[in-house]
Amino acid sequence: YEIMPSLVGSEMCIRDSALNEVYANYKDTSGFNMFAIGGYKLGSNQDSKGDIASFKFEYGLEFPHLYDPSAELMRDYGFQSYPSMVLIKDGEIVYSHSGKLSAEALSAEIDKHLS
């Protein structure tokens, strides 16, 4: 099986979160993958690949960020707002959340689906 937290959010949401902590705690867990989605248009702003790379470097984010300028992934996951996240296990969404989520709450959801 595979647990994939898929996250989408603005720079402020990612910066204020503890996603690096969650990633550090689970990255070596078999079947665990984590990524963020960016590059889609939010209002009048749209990040370039360079913007995303700079942001990752500036905040020391270790997990991959996918570039989605067409917002296709956003639609595929059913995201209507940001920040939003899903946990995917064996190709199925097993948890979905919109809004900020603490490292503890996210870890608790991941733990439910790892066993």
Order of alpha helices (4+ residues) and beta strands (2+ residues): beta-alpha-alpha-beta-beta-beta-alpha-beta-alpha-beta-beta-alpha
